[in-house]
Amino acid sequence: MNIPLIIVILYVMLLFGISIYVSRKQKKDKNDFLIYKGKNNTFIVAASISGLAIGGASTIGIAENAFTVGLSAGWYDTAWAIGAVVSSVLAVKYLRKSSYSTISGLVGDLYGQKTSFIMVIAMCIIQSGIIALQYKAGGSILASLLPDVFTVESGTFFSFLIFMLVAVIGGMGSVSLTNVLNLILIYAGVVLAAVLVLQGHGGWTAIKTLTAAQPDVPYLSLTAGMGWIGIISWIIVMLGNTNSVQGVVQIGLTGKDDKAARNDFIFGALLMVPVGFICAILGVAGRALLPDASASMALPMILMSVPPILGGITLSGLWAADMGTGCSMIIGLSTTVSTDIVYKLNCNKIPESKKMLVNKVIVVLSSIITYLIATQMGAILDAMQKALSLAIGTSFIVIGGLLFPGFSSRKAGFWTIMTSIVSIIAWNIVPALTPVFKSIGLFMLATCGAVFIIISLVDSEKVKGTSAVITTAKLAQTAE
């Protein structure tokens, strides 16, 4: 009897039960389905933002990185947390006050429709990349821990199918509520894994032996392995993601009110930090226990030897981390496509009674397209990973427009995003950039920052002030 597989199946059945419950409870309203504004309490919002943050890169990815750089790999989740706190007082705050439902809509009012158009394209690329990576990470986890049941390919398809169904059955409501279950499983999984590996498998003793044998490698340093340049680079990228990516900011709309949304994000940020460093210590333990294994296989090989019930809970927790991110981003991408593309082009052609169906179709199509991206193991997926740094360019225009409207130029918005696209291409085809800038995040910061600042200095046409944008948005909403 495959007990870990049974636990995963029970977990999936519970996810479907939650999704069906939310679907029956919510009003048949297009805004309830994708936006779910003002419906979630503090813990659900906190679980949603932390569940989104703690994806494959924030669990298995950190453990793999810690295999070589040590505990400092845990800063990845802390960088996410810093971004979430800043977002709570910036992007989330202004999006809620403006009555817009998308970041692209807010940007359109600040910088004009040309900038809004290219912002929509950037949002679709960024969110598609994140979703595709979660499918692939989910498939890798299932294949590593249930090798008799899943290959990477079948695990990727299974992940895509479950993520899509949870999102399409209950929309943002079901994604929010299932993230509570996901967060509980994530914590149960990584804490159980830590106890089993460090105590049951002699991981802590092995770490002491490893650090004594290799004193020059900073396995137990909180900063030396990654170095401050690497850590700051992560923080920069996460400030971009959390303040300009639709799937992240949209969670803030589900809070009861403006103050609650801010506090909920801060609470969620606090929930992110421990997971990162627990996974980092697991990675170091993997290096100590299985020094000849690859970084990607050390932790799965250890977990395969734990008692079946505990292994099933751990497996479900790691897979839940991918689901939390994937489902939230599917809803974010679908909101971008529906609000900023479909309804904008066909605003008077789609009857209100059909918009729920249209939204569900968009969720399905968005899921299928991102799955097809995930199946491309080579250049496309690698390019998508780099494309996530597009958020640095979009965050310049969001943060600049909201905080410094008197300085920010309307033309700077369009050209900053264009620069971010060109910068990604340059990073891929000019190897000499890597030793100079160390990471694509720092390169994007330099290029996008320079373009935004220079154009804003020489161009006299500035963006609207935030008060004007908020007034315009509310007047438009009243007119509707």
NORHUVEN-V509505 format. One record per run of one state. SS is the DSSP state (hx for helix, st for strand, lp for the rest). FROM is the first residue (numbers start at 0). TO is the last residue. If there is no record, write none. Layout:
{{SS FROM TO} {SS FROM TO}}
This chain:
{{lp 0 1} {hx 2 24} {lp 25 28} {hx 29 33} {lp 34 38} {st 39 39} {lp 40 40} {hx 41 52} {lp 53 54} {hx 55 57} {lp 58 58} {hx 59 87} {lp 88 89} {hx 90 97} {lp 98 101} {hx 102 110} {lp 111 111} {hx 112 144} {lp 145 150} {hx 151 199} {lp 200 201} {hx 202 212} {lp 213 225} {hx 226 243} {lp 244 244} {hx 245 252} {lp 253 253} {st 254 254} {lp 255 256} {hx 257 288} {lp 289 293} {hx 294 302} {lp 303 306} {hx 307 344} {lp 345 350} {hx 351 373} {lp 374 377} {hx 378 386} {lp 387 388} {hx 389 402} {lp 403 407} {st 408 408} {hx 409 428} {lp 429 430} {hx 431 436} {lp 437 438} {hx 439 457} {lp 458 460} {st 461 461} {lp 462 464} {hx 465 478} {lp 479 479}}
